[in-house]
Structure formats: C-alpha cells, structure tokens
Amino acid sequence: MSTNKVIHALYNDDDILMDAVKKVRGAHHHIEEVFTPFPVHGLDKALGLAPTRLAITAFLYGITGTSIAVWLTWYTMIADWPQDIGGKPSFSWAENMPAFVPILFELTVFFAAHLMVITFYMRSKIWPFKEAENPDPRTTDDHFLMEIPVHDNEEELKTLLEETGAVEIKIVDKH
C-alpha cells in the first residue's frame, strides 16, 4: 500500500478560501479536494471543474417516466379495461389525453426525482453506512480545508499557503 503526502490548509472564511484557490491554481498547483461546511458559490469554476452532466440524465429520466405514463394510461384505460366514464367513451388515447395529464406529470417527476437521487449517490460514491472521508471534523462546522498533493515542493507550498491566509497548514500521509 503506497502513501502519498498531501498538505492540508485550513481557512476560516469562504472569501479568503476563494482567493487562495485562485492563487494556488495561478501558481500551477493541483488542488486535489476542497472540504467546506456549506456550498461556496463559484468554487467549482475556481477549481476548474467541468460542468455536471446530471441535468442530461434528469431529462432522460423524465422522458422515461413520461413514456411509461403514456403506455400505462393507454394500456389501463384504452386497451385492457376501456370504460365509459361520464359519457366519455375510451376509443382512443388522444381523445382522453387531457384526463391523463396529471398521471403523465406525476410519473415524469417521480422517475426523474428518484432516479436522480440514485444516480447522485452512485456518482458521489455515497453508500449506506459509508465512513466519512472528511480529513478534519472542523470542516463540517466553520472551517474550510484545501488538500494539495506534495511532490518535493513542500516548502514552496507552505510559503504560498501562508501568503494566502491559511490559519493552519499540516502535511499528512494520505493512504
């Protein structure tokens, strides 16, 4: 099992963290991860992360839900058990579609929401009973932690991080 050295820089303000991320990236250092107690607007862009493609999957899941709803309403109300409800005979799905709008909407939302939650957890590798990967418990309360891999540039990184306003800098072995 190999160990890798990483440097943990703690910050106590999100604005200082944003400036630090920009300076560290500007100095061409790779930031492995940033742990924050709340979402920081613009941090993903500052880190250079690619935009998420989860919206595309949400659209596809919604289309799946709508398709199943169309089939379900057609099968149950037209093909399998046609009924004359209030003088409206069930000769075709198109004639009765306005009555099916709530079902179409609800199944679209149901499929999109539930499948998105499953996709998010799978993509984030968040499983039930999974241990937290949080390196410092203070990042769940009021501190921000930037994790940078060390490649024989320990002193240079320490100096740079001190200039950015880090309140604490630690070098740790990451397993």
N, C-alpha and C positions, 0 to 999 in steps of 0.2 A: 504494500500500500504506500503510495507516494504522498508526501506532504508538500504543500505549496505555501509559501509565505505570502500573506496579504497584510495590507495596512488598513486599519480602521480609524477613520477620522470622524469624531463626533462634533456635531454643531447643535446650537440651541435656538436657532432661528431659521425659518424657511427661506427668507430673503438672502441671508448670508450663505446658506447652502446652495441656492441657485447661482449666486456669483461664483462660489467655489467650484461648482460643477463646470461652469463656463471657462474658468481659469485653468482647471486641470485638463479639460478637453483641449483647450487652446494650446497647452504645453505638450499635446500629443501623447497623453497617458490614457490608458484604457480603464474605464470605471466598470468594475465587474457588476456591482449592485449598489442601490441606494435604498436604505430602510427608513421609512417615515411613519409617524404616528397618524397621519391623515394625508389624503391626496394633495399633492402640490401641483398647482396649475402650471403647465409649461415645462415640467420636469422631464417628461418623455421627449420633448423636442430638444431640450438642452442636452440630454444624454445621447441624442442621435438615434433613438429607437424608431423602427419602421412603424407606420400606422397599422392598427389592428385590422384584421380581415374578418372579425367576428360579425360585423354588420352584414357581410355577404352571406354567412351561414344563417343568420337570423332571417334574412329574406327567403332563402331556400327552405328553411324550416316552416316559415309562414305559407309558402306555396304548397308544401307537402300537406299542411293542415287544411288548407282550402281545398285541395284536390280530394282528400279523404272526406271532407264535409260534403262536397258535391256528390261523390259516389254514395256516401251514406244516406243523404236525403233522397237521391234518386232511387236507390235500392229499397229503402224502407217505405217511402211514400208513393212511389210510382210502380216499381217492378214487383215487389214482394207482397205488399198489402195495400193496394190502392183503396182510398176511401173517399166518399162524397161528404165533405165536411162543410156545412153551411151552404149547400148548393154549389160548391166549387168542386167539380169532378177533377180527378187526377189523371188527365190524359197525357200530359207531358210535363217534364221538369221545368221548362222555360215558362209555361203559363203560371206555375206555382212558385217560381223563384222568389218573389217578394216575401212570401211567408217563410222562406228558408234563410233569409238574410241573418237573423240572429244566430242561427246554428253555424252558418258559414263564418261569421265574425268570431264567435266563441272558440270554435275549433282552430281557426287560424292563430288566434292569440295563445290558446292552450299549447299547441305544438311548438310555436316559436319560443314561448317563455320556458317551458320545461326542457326542451332540447337545448336551449341556450345555456341554462344553468348546468346541465350535464356537460356540455362542451366546454364551458368556462372551467369547471372543476378538473376535467381531464387535461385541458391545455395548461392549466396552472399547476398541475400535479398536486392538487389538494384532495387527499383521500380521507375517508373517515378514520379517526384515531391516528392521523399522521402527526409526528412530532414537529413542533415549530422549528423553522430554520433561522430564527431570529438570533443574531450573534450577541445582542445586548438588550436586556429587558427594558432599558430606558427608552428604546425606540418605539415602544407601544404607549408611552406616556407623553414625553415632552422633548425628546432629543431626536436628531437625525443622524444617520450613520452612512458614510460613504466607504465602500470597500474597493480597494485598488490592488491588483496583483503587484508583487515586488519582483523585479528582475535585475538584481545587482544595482539598483538605483535607490536604495533605502534612504540615504542622507538627502539626496535631491528631492525625493517625495516628501520627506519630513519638513524640509525647509519650505517647499511650495505650500504644503498644507498649513503650516504655521502662519504663512503670509495670508492665507485665505480666511483666517479667523476660526480655525478649529479649536474647540475647547479642550479636547483630549485626543491624543494620537497614540495608537497601540499597534505593534507588529505581532501578528499571531500566525500560528501554523494552521492552515485550513486542511482538513482531511477529506 
